[in-house]
Amino acid sequence: MALDGWNIAVGTATSIVKKAQDDVDRLKGKETALTTSFTEAATACDHIEIGGALDGLLGEFLGPLLEAAKNAGNSICGNTQETVNAYNDANGNMADDAERAIYSIPTPPNAEVDA
């Protein structure tokens, strides 16, 4: 299967990946806020089972889900940027190869013309 017709605006693609990475990076700040909120709520509860349930919810579900979201986002952004870079490098390599090929074409000998 040929991959004909692929055109990527490298600068635009890189900018989009960077914005997505910035959004993923914001999850790091949310993790601390989430932990603080749940810890404070659990501490404030007079009911031990409710406090325990909040701690369990944070530890077993919300914390791991947030960590998984960060890891997935980082992986997607990293792999996408590597793909854009590979595309860009391949285009650069092909252009370099084409330029070198121009100078490697042998000059034909002068042909004698019969009169």
C-alpha positions in Angstrom: 0.0 0.0 0.0 1.5 3.3 -1.1 1.4 6.3 1.2 0.9 8.8 -1.6 -0.4 12.3 -1.0 0.8 12.8 2.5 1.4 16.4 3.2 2.1 17.6 6.7 2.6 21.3 7.7 5.4 20.5 10.1 5.2 23.8 12.0 1.5 23.5 12.5 1.6 19.9 13.5 4.4 20.6 16.0 2.4 23.5 17.4 -0.7 21.3 17.9 1.3 18.6 19.6 2.9 21.2 21.9 -0.6 22.5 22.9 -1.8 19.0 23.6 1.3 18.3 25.7 0.7 21.6 27.6 -2.9 20.3 28.4 -1.5 17.0 29.5 1.1 18.7 31.7 -1.7 20.6 33.5 -2.9 17.3 34.8 0.1 17.2 37.1 -1.2 20.3 39.0 -4.6 18.7 39.2 -3.2 15.6 40.9 -2.0 17.6 43.9 -5.3 19.6 44.2 -7.3 16.3 43.9 -5.3 14.6 46.6 -5.5 17.7 48.9 -9.3 18.0 48.4 -10.0 14.3 49.1 -7.6 14.2 52.1 -9.2 17.3 53.6 -12.7 16.0 53.0 -11.8 12.6 54.5 -10.3 14.3 57.5 -13.3 16.6 58.0 -15.7 13.7 58.1 -16.9 12.8 61.5 -18.0 9.4 60.1 -15.1 7.0 59.8 -16.7 5.0 57.0 -17.3 8.0 54.8 -13.7 9.2 55.4 -12.4 5.7 54.5 -14.6 5.6 51.4 -13.2 8.9 50.2 -9.6 7.7 50.8 -10.4 4.5 49.0 -12.0 6.3 46.1 -8.9 8.5 45.7 -6.4 5.7 46.1 -8.1 3.0 44.1 -9.8 4.9 41.3 -9.2 8.6 40.9 -5.5 8.6 41.5 -4.8 5.7 39.1 -7.1 7.1 36.5 -5.4 10.5 36.6 -2.0 8.8 36.4 -3.1 6.7 33.4 -4.5 9.8 31.7 -1.1 11.6 32.1 0.8 8.6 30.8 -1.5 8.1 27.8 -1.3 11.8 27.0 2.4 11.9 27.2 2.7 8.7 25.1 0.4 10.0 22.4 2.1 13.4 22.2 5.6 11.9 22.2 4.8 9.4 19.5 3.0 12.0 17.4 5.9 14.3 17.6 8.3 11.5 16.7 6.1 10.8 13.6 6.1 14.4 12.5 9.9 14.5 13.0 10.4 11.3 11.0 8.3 12.8 8.2 10.3 16.0 8.2 13.6 14.1 8.4 12.6 11.9 5.5 11.7 14.9 3.4 15.0 16.5 4.2 16.9 13.3 3.4 15.1 12.9 0.1 15.9 16.5 -0.8 19.5 16.0 0.1 19.7 12.7 -1.9 18.1 14.4 -4.9 20.6 17.3 -4.8 23.5 14.9 -4.5 22.2 12.8 -7.4 22.2 15.9 -9.6 25.9 16.2 -9.2 26.6 12.5 -9.6 25.1 12.3 -13.1 28.1 11.7 -15.5 28.6 14.2 -18.2 28.1 12.5 -21.5 31.1 12.5 -23.9 30.9 14.9 -26.8 29.2 13.2 -29.6 30.6 13.7 -33.1 28.1 14.7 -35.6 28.6 13.2 -39.1 28.4 15.9 -41.8 
